[in-house]
Amino acid sequence: MQHFKYLLLWLLLMATATISARSIPTINAERAHEEARQQVVWRDRVCPLATLANDFLESIYGKTSYKGLSSVQVLYGWHLRPDVWKDEPMILVSDPNLRKQLGIEGEYAKFSELFDDTLGYRLNSLGADLPEKMRQMVRESAPAVELDEKVGMIILLTQGKLITPRPETMEPLSPWRVEAEILYNDVPFYMILLFIGLFVLIILICRFFRKRGVMGRKSIW
């Protein structure tokens, strides 16, 4: 009976997450699957759009999915409906002092929270009551610069400047390389390390038994 209760609770949580994800405008999962394989230029190389989307969302949110949506769905959501996504609390502000200065509750800020009623950029007003040198130090601190870079990435995306389609002058990736990179992006890093560790362990075990087998045959003679 207890396990049945846990199952019902899990189903309820999953349903709630699904409803929450569907309430945010973006492309559906099927189209996202196709768009993920589009080839773009990102960080001076050709790669699948999925790589750019993962880097974008991980930089902004700290994870590669948001409320049940893939990174590609988040990317398209921001591009197509920034008027809705600006009110999603998804910009990670890890520094508690910076959150306090900006009046942000919790670890995540909304894009709209970073601008006041007159569309003034609130990061520009940091340390307004401090002397000029101290004000500059506050605005150029690592947490403030990091947050400014996140805001900049979102602005570039909404302006259509973040995504650069692969030009014809650049050689495209082969289909298998596209799929391999997408698979690599989807597998957590700790799983990759685990696979490597298991592979090395299997090799060591095989060498151990092979060596024992050779020594055993020699001992017979």
N, C-alpha and C positions, 0 to 999 in steps of 0.2 A: 504494500500500500504506500509505503514511504517513497519507494522508487517511482511509483506512478505519479505522486505529487511533484517530484523533481522533474519528471518528464513533462508534465503539464506546464510547470513554471518555465522550463526551457523553451517549449513551443510558444508560450505567451511572449517571452522576451524576443524570440526570433521574429514573431509576427509584428511586434511593436517596432523592431528595427527595420523590417521591410516596409512597413507603412511610413515610417519616418523618412526612409530613403526615397520612396516614391513621391513624397510630398515636395521634394526638391527638384526643380526642373532641370533636366539633362537628357542626353540620348539614352536609349535602352541598351541593355547588356549585349544584345546581338549586334547592334551597330558598333558599339564600343569594341567588340571583339574584332571587327573588320578594320576599324580605324586604327587600332593599336598597331597594325602591321604596315601602316603608311610610313614611308621613309622620309625622314627630315634631317636637317643639319642641326646638330646640337653639340656644343662645346668642341667645335672645329672638326667634327666627324659625322659621317652618315650613320644613322641608327633608326630603329623603329620608333614610332611616336610613343609607344609604351614606355620606353626608356626616359624620354623627356618628361612624360606625365608622372612617372614614379619619382624622378628627381624633383619636380615641381612640388608635388604634394608632400614628399618627405621633408623638403626644405621649409614649407609653409606650416605643415601640421605635425611633422615628426613621425608620420606613419604613411603607408602606401595605400591605404583605403580609408574611406570616411562614411560612416553611417551605412555600411553595406554597399557603398558605391566604389567602383574601381577608380584608379587614378585617372584613367582616360575619361570616364564619366564626369569626374570632378573638373578636369581640364575643360571639357566641352561645356559643362554647366556654367563655369565662370566666363567662358568666352561668349556664350549665347545669352545668358541672363544674369549679368553682374548686378542688376537692380535687386535681385532676390538673394544671390549668394553673398552680397555685402553684409547681410545681417546674420550670417552663419558664424558661430564662435569657433573658428578653426585656425586662427593664427597663433601659433605657440609663442607665448612670452614667458620664458623660463625664469627670468630674473625677478624676484619678488619686489625689489626696490623700484624697478622700472614700472612694474604693474601698479605699485602704490602711487607713483608720480603721475601716471596716466589715469588713475581711478578705475583700473580694470579688475573685476572680480573673477577669481579663478585663473587657471593657467592659460586659457585661450581667449583671444580678443576677436571681436568682430571688426571687419574692415571699416564699417561705418563708425565704430567707436574711436577710430584714430583721426577723425575729422570732426570739427565742431560745426555748429549751426551755420556758420558763414563759409563752410568748406575750407577752413583753415587747417593746415596739417599740424596735429598736436605735438608731434615730435619736435617741430620748430620752436615750440614754446617751452620746452624743457629748461628748467633753471632760469626762468625769466626773472626771478627775484634775486638772482645771484650776480656777483660781479662778472664782467665780460669774460675774463680768463676761465673762471670756474664754470660759467655757463657753457663755454666751448668744450671744456673737458667732459661735462655731463652729456652733451649732444654727440660727442665723438667717442663715448665709452663703447666697449664691445657689445653689450646688450642692445644699446640704441642703434648702433650701426647694423647689427644683425636684423633687428626688426625693420629698419629702413630698407634693407635689401629684400626682405619678404614682401613688403608693400610694393617695392619697385617691380618685382617679378609679376605680381598680380596686375599692376597697371599695364605693363608691357603685354600681358596676355589679353587683357580687355581691349587694348588698342590694336591687337592683331600683329604685334611686333615680336612676340616671344617664339612663335612657331615659324620656321623657315623651311618650306618644302625643298626637297632635294633638287638642285638644278640639273639639267641634262649634261652639264659638263663634268659632274661628279659621278663616278661609277657606282651603280646600285649594289646593294647587298644581295647575295643569293637568297632564295627562299629558305634554305636550311639554316643560314646564318641568322636570318630574322627570327625564325622559330626558336633557335638555340638561345638567342639573347633574351627573348621574351620569357622562355623557360627559366633562364638564369635569374631574371628579375623577379620571377614569382616564387623562387625557392629561397627561404630565409637563409641568411649567411651561416647560422649555426648548423643548419642541415647540410650545407656544403662541406663545412668542416667535419661533420659527423661522417659523411660519405667518404671523404678523404681518409679520415682516421680508420674507418672500417676496411677500406681498400688496402691501406698500408698494413693493417693487422693481418688481413688474409694473406698478403704476400709473405709476411714474416712467418706465419704459421706454416705455409706451404714450404718455405725454405727449411724450416726447422724439421719437418717430417721427412723432407727429401734428404736432408743431411743424415738424419737418423737411419733412413733406409739404406743409404750408401754405406754407412758405417756398419750397419747390421750385416750387409752382404759380405763386407770385407772380413768380418769376424768369423764367418762360416768357414772361410778358407784359411 
